[in-house]
Amino acid sequence: MKITEKENKIVIDDVKDFEITHIFDCGQCFRWNREEDGSYTGVVGKNVINVKQEGSRVIFDNVSMKDYEMYVKNYFDMDTDYGLIKTMINTDEIMDKAICFGSGIRILNQDEWETMISFMISANNRIPMIKKVIENLSKMFGEYIQEYRGRDYYAFPSAEKLAGAGVDKIMECRAGFRSPRIKEAAARFLKEKDTVYSLKGKSYQEGLDYLKSYCGIGDKVANCILLFSMKQFDTFPVDVWVRRVMQTLYVDKDTSDKDIRSFAESKFGKLSGYAQQYLFYYARELNIGK
């Protein structure tokens, strides 16, 4: 890769295994929105970033070289060899097709706190509504960052802000029945912040058991949090789309989510999370099993 800086932009040429549509539309994040020019704008921490792609060239706007080195490179997992990962999980014709279809997927390194609350909101919810609730919470409780392309952007609210908020105010953000759970999770997080941020270094089972002790975090949500913010790549979250593709292409129609996950984790091992993302995107975009 060749990296250059110009006019508050970072331009990277010859980027491999990177496709913005695959990355932002594979179900792992909710704060990125497509612009009319095909680029995506989102919030990472207290920073607004726009990402545009022209073939193998990726342009990060509103980003300096210092920003790139401090958080952008890690957030987009730029040092991971996805070519090697794809080779290792490409064990059959089904995975070959899924990998080819979503070849540019990368698993983002997202903040644990934000990911916890975001996926609590995702339970039994549609992506447009999830994004709206998160946007509302950020606007009401988050720190103002800046105006970009005519739109105001806010950081994801801190645990302190949500713990101190009234449930009625959280409900105004259209969080619904999740509102008291969000407030409760925020209050607990303040006491156990170090524990949460240490889960990267714990075993998968330790992380799963801990997260499921929160009200509002079940098996699927816990596995998503582990995969998308805690580098637990041996997990295999099962949602409606993953269930459909697995029951259509790999296992019997009546196979339970637990058994689907066990099958996948046995098949793909320590790289199960990567396999899940390729299969999820493949199933949802092509309506497999619907």
matplotlib code that plots the C-alpha trace (Angstrom):
import matplotlib.pyplot as plt

x = [0.0, 1.1, -0.2, -0.1, -1.6, -3.1, -5.7, -7.0, -7.2, -5.4, -5.1, -4.2, -3.4, -3.3, -5.5, -6.4, -9.5, -11.3, -14.7, -16.7, -20.1, -19.2, -17.7, -20.5, -23.5, -22.5, -24.4, -21.5, -22.0, -24.8, -23.2, -22.2, -24.4, -24.0, -23.7, -25.0, -21.5, -21.2, -18.9, -19.8, -19.7, -19.5, -18.4, -15.5, -15.1, -15.2, -14.2, -16.2, -14.7, -15.8, -14.6, -14.6, -13.3, -12.1, -11.1, -8.1, -7.7, -9.3, -9.7, -10.3, -11.5, -11.4, -8.4, -4.7, -1.8, -1.7, -5.4, -4.7, -1.9, -3.8, -7.1, -8.2, -5.7, -6.7, -10.5, -10.4, -8.1, -5.6, -2.7, -4.7, -4.1, -7.6, -6.2, -4.8, -8.0, -10.1, -7.8, -8.0, -11.8, -12.5, -13.2, -16.0, -17.9, -20.5, -17.8, -16.0, -19.1, -19.8, -16.2, -16.2, -19.5, -18.3, -14.6, -14.0, -15.4, -13.2, -14.3, -14.0, -12.4, -15.2, -15.4, -16.8, -19.1, -20.7, -21.0, -22.7, -25.4, -25.8, -26.4, -28.7, -30.8, -30.5, -32.4, -35.7, -35.2, -34.6, -31.4, -33.0, -34.6, -31.4, -29.5, -32.2, -32.3, -28.5, -28.6, -31.3, -29.3, -26.2, -27.9, -29.6, -26.8, -23.6, -20.9, -21.2, -18.3, -18.7, -20.7, -19.7, -21.3, -24.2, -25.0, -24.2, -22.5, -22.4, -20.3, -21.9, -23.1, -20.9, -22.0, -22.1, -24.6, -26.9, -26.6, -27.7, -30.5, -34.2, -35.7, -38.4, -35.7, -34.1, -37.6, -37.9, -35.1, -37.4, -35.5, -38.8, -38.7, -34.9, -34.8, -34.5, -32.1, -29.8, -29.8, -29.2, -26.3, -24.7, -24.8, -23.2, -20.7, -19.4, -18.6, -17.2, -15.6, -12.2, -13.8, -15.5, -12.3, -10.4, -12.6, -10.4, -7.9, -10.3, -11.6, -14.6, -16.7, -15.7, -16.7, -20.0, -21.0, -20.2, -22.1, -25.1, -25.4, -26.6, -30.3, -31.1, -28.0, -28.9, -26.8, -26.9, -26.2, -23.4, -21.7, -22.0, -20.4, -17.6, -17.0, -17.3, -15.5, -13.6, -11.6, -13.2, -13.1, -14.0, -17.6, -20.4, -23.4, -26.7, -29.4, -32.2, -30.0, -27.3, -29.9, -31.4, -28.2, -27.0, -30.3, -30.5, -26.9, -25.3, -27.6, -31.2, -34.1, -35.0, -31.4, -31.4, -29.3, -27.2, -26.4, -25.8, -23.3, -21.6, -21.5, -19.9, -17.4, -16.3, -16.0, -14.3, -12.5, -10.7, -11.8, -15.6, -16.4, -14.9, -16.9, -20.1, -19.6, -19.2, -22.2, -24.4, -23.7, -24.1, -27.4, -29.0, -28.0, -29.2, -32.2, -31.0, -33.5, -36.2]
y = [0.0, 3.6, 6.1, 9.9, 12.9, 15.9, 18.6, 16.9, 13.6, 10.3, 8.5, 4.9, 3.2, -0.5, -1.5, -5.2, -6.9, -3.7, -2.7, 0.0, -1.3, -4.8, -3.3, -0.9, -3.0, -6.4, -5.8, -5.0, -1.2, 1.3, 4.8, 4.8, 6.3, 6.3, 9.7, 10.6, 10.2, 6.6, 7.4, 6.7, 9.1, 7.9, 8.6, 6.9, 8.0, 11.8, 12.0, 12.3, 10.4, 10.1, 7.1, 7.0, 4.3, 4.4, 0.9, -0.1, 3.5, 4.4, 8.0, 9.0, 12.6, 14.8, 12.7, 13.7, 11.3, 11.5, 10.5, 7.6, 6.3, 6.9, 5.3, 5.0, 2.2, 0.1, 0.8, -0.5, -3.4, -2.4, -4.6, -7.8, -10.1, -10.9, -12.7, -15.3, -15.5, -16.1, -18.9, -20.5, -20.5, -21.3, -25.0, -25.7, -24.4, -22.5, -20.5, -19.9, -18.2, -16.2, -15.0, -14.0, -12.1, -10.2, -10.2, -6.7, -7.3, -6.3, -6.6, -3.2, -2.7, -0.9, 0.5, -2.1, 0.3, 1.7, -1.8, -3.2, -0.6, -0.6, -4.4, -4.2, -1.8, -4.2, -7.1, -7.7, -4.5, -3.4, -1.8, 1.6, 1.8, 0.8, 3.5, 6.1, 5.2, 5.5, 8.8, 10.1, 9.0, 10.6, 13.9, 14.1, 12.8, 12.8, 15.5, 17.7, 17.0, 19.1, 20.0, 18.0, 18.3, 20.3, 17.8, 18.0, 15.0, 13.8, 11.3, 8.2, 9.1, 8.2, 5.7, 8.6, 10.5, 7.5, 6.3, 9.8, 10.1, 9.6, 6.5, 8.8, 10.8, 7.6, 6.5, 9.8, 8.6, 5.7, 3.0, 1.6, -1.3, -1.2, 2.1, 0.9, -1.8, 0.8, 2.9, -0.1, -1.3, 2.2, 2.3, -1.2, -0.4, 2.5, 0.1, -2.6, -0.7, -2.4, -5.8, -5.0, -3.6, -6.7, -9.2, -9.1, -11.0, -13.5, -16.7, -16.7, -18.5, -16.1, -13.2, -14.8, -15.6, -12.1, -10.3, -12.5, -11.5, -8.0, -7.6, -7.3, -9.2, -12.7, -15.2, -13.6, -10.1, -11.2, -13.0, -9.9, -7.8, -10.3, -10.5, -6.8, -5.2, -7.8, -9.7, -13.0, -14.4, -18.0, -17.0, -17.4, -15.1, -16.6, -14.2, -14.7, -14.4, -16.6, -19.2, -19.1, -19.6, -22.3, -24.2, -23.9, -24.8, -26.6, -28.1, -29.4, -27.0, -27.7, -27.3, -25.0, -21.8, -23.4, -26.4, -24.1, -22.2, -25.4, -26.8, -23.6, -23.2, -26.8, -26.2, -22.8, -22.9, -19.8, -17.9, -18.6, -14.9, -14.1, -16.9, -15.6, -12.2, -13.5, -15.8, -13.1, -10.7, -13.4, -14.5, -11.1, -9.6, -12.6, -13.4, -17.0, -19.1, -16.4]
z = [0.0, -0.7, 1.8, 1.2, 3.0, 1.3, 2.2, 5.3, 3.5, 3.6, 0.3, 0.2, -3.1, -3.9, -1.0, -1.0, 0.5, 1.2, -0.2, 1.6, 0.7, 2.0, 5.2, 6.2, 5.0, 6.6, 9.8, 12.1, 12.5, 12.7, 12.5, 8.9, 6.2, 2.4, 0.7, -2.8, -4.2, -3.0, -0.1, 3.5, 6.5, 10.0, 13.6, 15.3, 18.9, 18.7, 15.0, 11.8, 8.9, 5.3, 3.3, -0.5, -2.8, -6.4, -7.3, -5.2, -3.9, -0.6, 0.5, 4.1, 4.3, 7.4, 8.6, 9.1, 9.1, 12.8, 13.0, 10.6, 12.8, 16.1, 15.4, 11.7, 10.9, 13.8, 13.4, 9.8, 10.8, 8.1, 9.4, 9.2, 6.2, 5.0, 2.0, 4.3, 6.4, 3.3, 2.2, 5.6, 5.9, 2.2, 2.9, 0.5, -2.5, -0.4, 1.5, -1.8, -3.2, 0.0, 0.1, -3.5, -3.0, 0.0, -0.7, 0.7, 4.2, 7.1, 10.8, 12.4, 15.8, 17.5, 21.1, 23.6, 25.4, 22.2, 20.7, 23.9, 23.8, 20.0, 19.9, 22.9, 20.7, 17.8, 19.5, 17.7, 15.7, 12.1, 10.9, 9.9, 13.4, 15.2, 13.4, 14.2, 17.9, 18.1, 16.3, 18.6, 21.7, 20.4, 19.6, 23.0, 25.2, 23.2, 22.8, 19.7, 17.3, 14.2, 11.1, 8.0, 4.6, 6.1, 8.9, 12.6, 14.2, 17.8, 19.7, 21.1, 24.7, 27.6, 30.2, 32.7, 30.6, 30.1, 33.7, 34.8, 32.3, 33.1, 31.5, 30.0, 28.2, 26.8, 25.6, 23.8, 21.6, 20.6, 22.5, 23.7, 26.2, 26.0, 27.7, 31.4, 30.3, 28.7, 31.8, 34.0, 31.7, 31.8, 35.6, 35.8, 33.2, 35.3, 38.1, 35.9, 33.1, 33.6, 33.4, 30.1, 28.5, 29.7, 27.9, 24.9, 26.9, 28.4, 26.9, 24.7, 27.3, 30.0, 27.8, 26.8, 30.4, 31.6, 28.9, 29.2, 32.9, 31.7, 31.4, 27.7, 26.4, 25.2, 23.3, 19.9, 21.1, 23.4, 20.5, 18.3, 21.0, 21.4, 17.6, 16.7, 19.6, 21.6, 19.0, 19.9, 16.4, 17.4, 17.9, 15.3, 16.0, 14.6, 13.5, 11.1, 8.0, 9.3, 10.4, 6.9, 5.0, 7.4, 7.3, 3.5, 2.6, 5.6, 8.1, 8.5, 8.5, 12.1, 13.5, 16.5, 16.7, 19.4, 17.2, 14.2, 16.1, 17.4, 13.8, 12.5, 15.3, 14.8, 11.1, 11.0, 14.5, 15.6, 12.4, 12.8, 13.2, 9.8, 8.2, 9.8, 8.2, 4.7, 5.1, 6.6, 3.8, 1.2, 2.6, 3.2, -0.1, -2.1, 0.1, 0.6, 2.4, 2.4]

ax = plt.figure().add_subplot(projection="3d")
ax.plot(x, y, z, "-o")
ax.set_aspect("equal")
plt.show()
